[in-house]
Amino acid sequence: MDFATLTTVMRRLALQAGDRIMEIYDSPDFEVRTKSDDSPVTAADEAADAIISDGLRAAFPDVALVTEEQAASHGVTATTFLIVDPLDGTKEFVQRRGDFTVNIAYVVDGVPVRGVVYAPAKGRLFYTAADGQSVEETGDFAKDAPGATTPLSVNATPDNAALMVVATKSHRDQATDDYIARYGVRDMTSAGSSLKFCLVAVGEADLYPRLGRTMEWDTAAGHAVLTGAGGHVVDFDTLAPLAYGKDGFANPFFIAYAPGVALKSA
């Protein structure tokens, strides 16, 4: 894989999908349907998926593609593949809260090595550059010319007596609160979608535990961005690195964190 080309394509497709999502988001009304797993889906999910999947298949026809909105792709068996959540945080989108993202990632031998996370309503764009370093881009997000970028780095010296914790906005539960209570916590914030990984990547949070159902397309892009900023994502029970290409693409509970955090065992 030519990582320079990959970064260029993923960035452009995420921005194009984000434009279409915002057209629908800013419209007076849009239909919300329910999928077989009881999760919501909108025209924005489907339009963004078409833009991204068509673009990836054209650019990388020999690479397996898994995308949330195409059930047929969920039967793919591969350890190296592209994986897409065209609109992560559909509940945030429906409630017009802005905490939704476009997610595209490239997984190699079960490890997310490159990814882009774009939050179009917030105007924030995070991705791994060709060399694997994660950056946040600022500017007008021109499709054909990246703007200024800032390298991302996790908090190198988190205070384990006063950690900053980020937790999910839509799926918070008692088990998560009980686990967080085992740490010394300075403050907590909440965020929707894969933005939680990005908050750890930029050093605005030290710890993100997720004790709830997620799929690989929910996490791969954010995982790649966090890795490229020096962070880690591990299985909640085993503390082994979270692997991808699992049967059905379902994740176990996990913990995303800056390396200086002294993790509590399950």
N, C-alpha and C positions, 0 to 999 in steps of 0.2 A: 504493500500500500504506500502510495506517495502521500505523506502526511500533510504536505503543503497544499496539495490539491484537495485532500479531504477536508482540511480546515476551511478552505475557501468555499467549498460546496456546502458544507453543513451550515456555515455562517449565513450564506446567501439564502438558502432554503428556509432557515429559521426566521430570517427577517421577512421574507416573502409571505410565509405562513402567518407571521405576526400581523402583517398589514391586513390580511384577509380576516383574521380573527377580530381585529379592532373595528373593521367595517361592520361586522355583525354585532359586536359588543355595543357599538354606538348607535345602532338602529333602534327605533322605538320599541320593537318587540321581536322576540325570536322564540321558536318552538323548542320545548324541552321534552325529550322522550326518555323512556327508561329501557335500558338494555336488560338482557337475560339475567345478569348478576345484580340487578336493581340499581346499578349506577346510572347517572344521567348522561345523556349525549345530546349534542346540539349540532346545528348545521356548521358551526364553527369548527367543531372537532373533525367533521367529515371533510370540510373544505381544506383545512390545514393538512389533514392526512393525505389528501390527493396531491397537493402541491409537493409535500416532502417525499412521499413514496415514489411519485413519478420522477422527481428529480434525482433521487438516489439510485433508482433502477437504471436511469439513463446514464448516470456518471459511473456507476459501479455495478455493471450487470452480472458480474461473476461472484458478488458477495451476497450471502444470505441476508434477507431483510425480515425483521420481526417488527410489527407495529400493532399497537393496541387496537386500532379500529378495524383491522382485517383479521377476522377469526381464523381464516385458513393459515395465516402465518404462525399461529400459536402452536402448530404441530411441527414446526421446523426443528430439526435436530442438528445442532452445530455448536462449536465452542468459539468460532470466530464469525461475527455477524454485525450488521448494523441494527440498531434497535431504536424505536421511535415512540414517544408519547406526544402526539401533535398538540394536545391541549391538556396539560396536567393541572388539576385544580378546577375541574368543570363546575364543582359546587361554588367555588369562589367566583367563577365567571357568571354563573346564573344569578348569584346574589349581588353581582356587580361590585365585588370587593377588590378586584385588581390583582390579587395574589395568585395569578395563574401564569403558567410558563409553557413555552415550546421546548421540547427536549429531544435531542438527537445524539446518539452515542455510537461509538465503534468499540466492540469488544474483541479482544484477541486472547485466545486460550483461556477464556473465562474471566478475563480482567478488562474492565472498561478503561481504555487507554487514551481515548479522545472523546470530547463531548462539548456540546453547546447548550446553554440554558438561557433563554430569552424571555424576559417578562415585559411584554409590549405595553401593558397599561402603566407600568412603573418606569419604563424607559431604561431598563437595566439589561445589559448583555454581557454574559460571562462565557468564556470558552477556553479550551486548551489550544495554545498556539502549536505550530508545526513541530516545535522542539519538545512539546509536552508541558511546558510551563503554562499555568493558568493565568488568564488576564481578565480584566474588566475593561470593555471599550466604552469610550464616551464620544459624544459628537452627534452627528445627524444620521448615523447608521446607513450610509450610502451602500447600496447593494454590491457595487463593484470596486469599492475602495475602503478598506478599514480605516477608522479614525484612530485617534490617540488611544493607547492602551496602557493600563497600569498593571504590573505584575502582582499577583495575589500571593499572600502568605498567611498561614494560620498564625494564631497567637503563639509565639515561640516559648513564652514563659507563663502559662496559665497559673493562677494562684488557686491551688486545690482547696483552699479554705474559703474561696470567694469566686466561684466559677460563674460564667455567664452561660445560661442554658437556653436553647431554643427548642420549642415543642410544636407539635402540629396544631393547627387552628381548628380543623373540622373533626378530628378523630381522637381528641384527648380523652383519657380514661383514668380510672383510679390506679391501675397497675403502673401506668406511666408516672403518675404523681408519686406513688410509693417508691419507685426506683429513684426518681430525682431527689427525693427526700433523704437518700443515703449519702448525698454529696453536700459539701459546703457550697451554698449557692448565694452569690451576690445579688443576682437579679435574673429574671426570666423574660423571654419574649416569645411571641408566637408568630408563625408565618405559615402561609399555605404553600402547597406544591413543593417542588425541588428547591425553592429559595432557601429552605432551611440548610441544605448542604452549602449553599453559597455564602450564607452568613458565617458559617464556620470557616470557609475558605478565605474570607476577607478579614478574619480575626474579630468580627463583631460578636461571635459566640464561640464557646469552647467545646460544647457538648450538645449532641442531638441524639437522644435515644428514641427508637421507634418500636413500641410494643404493640404492633397492630399489623393488619394485612397490607402488604404492598406487593406490587409486581415489578419485575426487572425493568420494564419500560418506565416505571415511576422513578427509579433510582439511578439508572446507569449513567445518564448525563451528569447529574449532580455529583455522583460518585467520582467520575472522571475529573470534574472540575476541582473537587476537594483533594483528590490525589495529586493533581498538578500544582496544588498550593501547599503540599506537605502534610496533608491530613490522612486519616485512615477511616475505613468503614469495615466493621467486623460483625460476625454472627453474635447475637446477644448471648447465646448459651455457651458457645465454645470459644469465643473471642478469636476464632480463625478468620482470615480475610473473607469478606463476602464474595462468593463466586457467582458467575453468570453462566447461562446456558443450562439451567436446571430444568428438570421435567416440569412442563407447564409454565415455566418462567415465573413461578411464585417464589417470593422471598421469605426467609425466616425473620423473626424479630432481629433488629440490628442496632448498632451504636456507631454513630459518626462522631469523630472527635479530633482535637489537636493532640499531637503525640505526648505533650507534657501532662495531660490529664491522667490521674491515677484511677483507672477503671475499677469499678466495683463488679465483682463476679455475680452471675445470675443467682 
